[in-house]
């Protein structure tokens, strides 16, 4: 009797396996090509990602840029040097003042002019305020991409305080057009220093709230830890820079590692890295950089020198013939301008190296093998602005 039961169990098991096999054959599907976009996700710009799927797994991905091409590099050829700042403001529209700085520094390098110490300090303060405004929005928007809306409300609330400061000093909320060859358009307004100190406290409080609400959330960590890992060597091969590179363990920051006529070397601050290289690491590094930016601003306010904000430059700017390359550590990564002058009122040629182009280029590598729900999390963690790509 026992042998008979054993025989029946074996036959039932074989029949069940055969039924599973038939079901698997019936459910087997062909690969699918899916277009993610072209769309305009909030402030990021218009992007299209073409992915090939095997079930819910991405087997191939290719970013398709160019939907926002506005020809910044060509337009600089028909602008005077002061007019170019109006154009470059709009490349990465969330960190616009930071875009002005490397271009102005390249023109100053060709003219052999250096801004006075006070102007250098104010430039650096506004640069770091642009970084804070940029990354605070990233920290809030990343939560939205993963289904958490509340962090975005916090981000927009506190980013407004920073934009108020930038507007009070420059007159422009998103596009300051404030930098000048040899210095700045104006000095800081009355009350700016004390108000900025108060806002830096609010931003540090935002970072603490974000760490509790989002970064420390177990659902957020499940969606980002071990997802979209970019090893150190791959990050270097694709030319990643900024937080995306430091999140892969590369200790490299242009504010510290190159000498520019700015004020970063006048204060104490730390470059943060993370060994994991995943989506969580990229978010975590940016959170720490926001805290460091507030410390940089506070120290620069404490050591703000007196004196003029403009060097002696001709009323009509003619940059001597030559070539210059200057790059800075912008909120999204390395932003550089290669300026060629023929001695005219405007540049002969300008080549722009923007961080977002490389941030998106690696999508074809990092999205391979992930599942569809992880695609948005990875793209959000890479953080790019499409105007920064389609130059």
Order of alpha helices (4+ residues) and beta strands (2+ residues): alpha-beta-beta-beta-alpha-alpha-alpha-alpha-alpha-beta-beta-alpha-alpha-alpha-alpha-alpha-alpha-beta-beta-beta-alpha-alpha-alpha
